[in-house]
Amino acid sequence: MSELKEVFAAYKKLSFTDRIVFYTTLSNTVNVHEDNIQDFLIETRICDGNTCIFCEGSHVVKNGKRKDGIQRFLCRDCKRSFIPSSCSVTSGTRKNLSVWAQYLKCMSDKKTLKETAEECSISVTTAFYWRHKILDALQEVTDRVCLDGTVKPMRHSLTFPTRVTI
C-alpha cells in the first residue's frame, strides 16, 4: 500500500473532531454550519461502510432519536447503542459542535484560555478541560501514525512578474 493510501486510511479512522483538528491544522479555517452538523457526523462516522464505533461490525441500524433530535444507532453485532459523537472528543459535553469549532479556531489562533472562554461563552475551567481533551486526542492520533521513507522536496518553477515602472 502506498504512503498516500495509508494516510487516507488513517484519516478515515479519525473521529469528526479529530478531522476538524486535522483540517484546521492544514487550512487554519473552520466552517461548520448548524444545519448540516448532524448529517455530516452520520456521513463521516457511521455511513463509511456502516461500521460500529465500538466493534467495527457492519450490522448498524437506526435506533430512534434522542429527545434533542439526535439520531441513535444500534449495532446488531455487539448490541451497543450509540450516537454519531460517541467515543469522540465531544462525547459527554453539552455544547453544540459549532462551539467546538469556534474553540478549535481559537486554539489555532493561539489565544489564551481566558480569551477563548470569553469568545466561546464557556468557563475558563471548561476551556482548560477541552484543551486537554483535544491534546490527548491529538497525541493518540500521533501515536497511531507511523511514517517511514524519504521525503523529497518538490521543485517548482516559479515565475515572478517583472518590475513595471510607471
C-alpha positions in Angstrom: 0.0 0.0 0.0 1.4 3.4 -0.9 2.1 6.0 1.8 -0.7 8.3 0.5 -3.2 5.4 0.8 -2.1 4.8 4.3 -2.6 8.5 5.2 -6.1 8.4 3.7 -6.9 5.2 5.6 -5.7 6.8 8.9 -7.8 9.9 8.1 -10.9 7.8 7.6 -10.4 6.3 11.1 -10.4 9.8 12.7 -13.4 11.0 14.7 -15.3 14.0 13.5 -13.5 16.3 15.9 -10.1 14.9 15.0 -10.9 15.6 11.4 -11.7 19.2 12.3 -8.4 19.5 14.1 -6.6 18.0 11.2 -8.4 20.3 8.7 -7.8 23.3 11.0 -4.1 22.5 11.2 -3.8 22.4 7.4 -6.0 25.3 6.5 -6.4 27.4 9.7 -10.1 27.8 9.0 -13.2 26.0 10.3 -16.6 26.2 8.6 -19.2 24.3 10.5 -22.8 25.1 9.8 -25.5 24.3 12.4 -28.0 22.8 9.9 -25.7 20.1 8.5 -23.6 19.0 11.5 -25.8 16.0 12.3 -25.8 14.8 8.7 -22.0 15.4 8.4 -21.4 13.3 11.6 -23.6 10.5 10.4 -21.9 10.5 7.0 -18.4 10.6 8.3 -18.7 8.3 11.3 -21.4 5.8 10.6 -22.0 5.6 6.9 -18.4 4.9 5.9 -19.2 1.3 5.4 -21.9 1.3 8.2 -19.4 0.3 10.8 -19.9 0.3 14.6 -17.9 2.8 16.6 -17.2 0.1 19.2 -16.6 -3.2 17.5 -16.4 -2.1 13.8 -19.2 -4.5 13.0 -21.1 -4.0 9.8 -24.6 -4.5 11.0 -25.5 -1.0 12.1 -29.2 0.2 12.0 -31.0 3.3 13.1 -32.5 3.1 16.6 -34.8 6.1 17.1 -33.9 9.6 18.1 -33.0 11.2 21.4 -35.2 13.9 22.9 -33.0 16.6 21.4 -33.4 15.0 17.9 -30.1 13.3 17.6 -30.2 10.0 15.7 -29.3 6.9 17.7 -27.8 3.8 16.1 -27.7 0.1 17.2 -25.0 -2.4 16.3 -26.6 -5.8 15.8 -23.1 -7.5 16.3 -22.2 -6.1 19.8 -25.7 -4.9 20.8 -24.4 -1.5 21.8 -26.3 1.7 21.1 -24.5 5.0 20.2 -24.9 8.4 18.6 -22.6 9.9 16.0 -20.5 11.8 18.5 -19.9 8.7 20.8 -16.3 7.9 21.5 -15.1 11.3 20.3 -13.6 14.3 22.0 -17.0 15.9 22.1 -18.8 13.0 23.8 -20.1 13.8 27.2 -20.2 17.5 26.6 -23.4 19.5 26.4 -22.1 22.2 24.0 -23.0 22.4 20.3 -20.4 21.4 17.8 -20.3 24.9 16.5 -18.9 26.0 19.9 -16.2 23.3 19.5 -15.4 24.5 16.0 -15.1 28.1 17.4 -12.9 26.7 20.2 -10.6 24.9 17.7 -10.3 28.2 15.8 -9.3 30.0 19.0 -6.7 27.2 19.7 -5.2 27.5 16.2 -5.1 31.3 16.7 -3.1 30.7 19.9 -5.5 32.6 22.1 -5.2 32.3 25.9 -7.7 30.2 27.9 -9.4 33.3 29.2 -9.7 34.9 25.7 -11.0 31.5 24.3 -13.5 31.2 27.2 -14.9 34.6 26.6 -15.1 34.2 22.8 -16.8 30.8 23.1 -19.1 31.7 26.1 -17.7 28.9 28.2 -15.9 28.9 31.6 -12.1 29.0 31.9 -12.3 25.6 33.6 -14.2 24.2 30.6 -11.7 25.7 28.2 -8.9 24.1 30.2 -10.5 20.6 30.1 -11.4 20.9 26.4 -7.8 21.9 25.6 -6.6 18.8 27.3 -9.2 16.5 25.7 -8.1 17.8 22.3 -4.4 17.5 23.1 -4.9 13.9 24.3 -6.8 13.0 21.2 -4.0 14.5 19.0 -1.5 12.5 21.0 -3.5 9.3 20.4 -3.6 10.0 16.6 0.1 10.8 16.6 0.9 7.5 18.4 -1.1 5.5 15.8 0.6 7.1 12.8 3.9 5.6 11.6 5.6 7.2 8.7 8.7 6.0 7.0 10.5 6.6 3.8 12.3 9.6 2.4 10.8 12.9 1.8 12.0 14.6 -1.3 11.5 18.3 -1.9 9.3 19.3 -4.8 10.8 21.6 -7.3 8.5 24.3 -8.6 9.2 26.6 -11.5 8.1 29.9 -10.0 8.0 32.9 -12.3 7.9 36.3 -10.8 6.5 39.4 -12.6 9.0 41.8 -13.8 9.2 45.2 -12.3 7.0 47.8 -14.1 7.8 51.5 -13.9 5.0 53.9 -14.2 
